[in-house]
Amino acid sequence: MEQPRRSRFQVHLSTAIVLMFVVGGLMWVNATPRTIVWVDSLGSLNVIRRKMYGWPVGWVTRYEYMGVKAHYDTNFEVTFPVLPIECNSSSLEIERMQLLLDATLIALLLVVIWHVCEWFIRHRASAKAR
């Protein structure tokens, strides 16, 4: 007796669990900022901290501007105070095309993982049937 054919988008429980962990990892990677600190000019030490969110393509960028005054000694040695934790001003940039590319790549990754898991389950079931 032949088994009834499964519907197209039905997945096994183990595949759903694997996809759940992959989505959780992708959410964590997308929510963790990649931080770069730029320092320019010696007179007034402008510090720009760039936090980029998104993986594999950064699509949200937050710029935080901090101004710190440098101190000059009598022999012209420059000492800088500790960088402040709080910023003076900030700006936010959202790149829509990079967001679209990011979402497309993540969806493609999930579809590939889904197919690999389902293929592995079918392959293992057919090996047991022999």
C-alpha positions in Angstrom: 0.0 0.0 0.0 1.4 3.4 -1.0 1.6 6.2 1.5 -0.3 9.3 0.8 1.8 12.2 -0.7 2.6 14.9 1.8 1.6 18.5 1.2 4.2 20.8 -0.3 5.1 22.9 2.7 4.8 20.3 5.4 8.0 20.0 7.5 9.1 17.4 10.1 9.3 18.5 13.7 13.1 18.1 13.7 13.4 20.4 10.7 11.2 23.0 12.5 13.4 22.8 15.6 16.6 23.3 13.5 15.0 26.2 11.7 13.9 27.7 15.0 17.5 27.7 16.3 18.9 29.1 13.0 16.3 31.9 13.1 17.2 32.6 16.7 20.9 32.8 15.8 20.2 35.1 12.8 18.1 37.4 15.1 21.0 37.6 17.5 23.6 38.3 14.8 21.3 41.0 13.3 20.7 42.7 16.7 24.4 42.8 17.7 26.1 46.0 16.5 29.4 46.0 14.8 31.1 49.1 16.3 33.9 51.1 14.8 35.3 54.2 16.5 36.8 57.0 14.3 39.0 59.7 15.8 39.9 62.8 13.8 41.8 66.1 14.4 44.2 66.7 17.2 42.8 70.1 18.5 39.3 69.1 19.5 39.4 65.3 19.1 36.1 64.6 17.4 35.1 61.0 18.0 32.6 59.3 15.8 31.3 55.9 16.9 29.6 53.9 14.1 27.3 51.0 15.0 26.1 48.9 12.1 23.3 46.5 12.4 22.4 43.7 10.0 23.9 40.5 8.7 25.3 39.6 6.2 24.8 43.1 4.9 24.6 46.0 7.3 21.5 48.0 6.6 21.1 50.2 9.7 23.9 52.5 10.7 23.9 54.7 13.8 26.5 57.4 14.0 27.2 58.9 17.5 29.3 62.1 17.7 31.3 62.9 20.8 33.6 65.9 21.2 36.5 65.7 23.6 39.0 68.6 24.3 42.7 67.6 24.2 45.1 68.9 26.8 48.5 70.3 25.7 51.4 70.3 28.1 54.2 72.9 28.1 56.4 70.7 26.0 53.5 70.2 23.5 52.7 66.6 24.5 49.1 65.9 23.9 47.0 64.0 26.5 43.4 63.0 25.9 40.9 62.3 28.6 38.9 59.0 28.7 36.3 58.8 25.9 32.8 59.6 27.2 30.2 57.0 27.3 27.4 59.3 26.3 27.2 61.0 22.9 26.5 64.7 22.0 24.4 63.9 19.0 23.5 60.9 16.9 22.0 60.1 13.5 20.5 57.0 12.0 20.7 55.8 8.4 18.5 53.0 6.9 19.5 51.6 3.6 16.4 50.0 2.0 18.1 48.1 -0.8 20.6 46.6 1.7 17.6 45.6 3.9 16.0 43.9 0.8 19.3 42.1 0.0 19.7 41.1 3.7 16.2 39.7 3.9 16.6 37.8 0.5 19.8 36.2 1.6 18.4 35.1 5.0 15.3 33.7 3.3 17.5 31.8 0.8 19.6 30.5 3.7 16.5 29.2 5.5 15.1 27.5 2.4 18.5 25.8 1.8 18.6 24.6 5.4 15.0 23.4 5.1 15.7 21.4 2.0 18.9 19.9 3.4 17.1 18.8 6.6 14.2 17.3 4.7 16.6 15.5 2.2 18.5 14.0 5.1 15.3 12.7 6.8 14.0 11.2 3.5 17.5 9.7 2.7 17.7 8.1 6.2 14.1 6.8 5.9 14.8 5.2 2.5 18.0 3.6 3.9 16.1 2.1 6.8 13.4 0.7 4.4 16.0 -1.3 2.4 
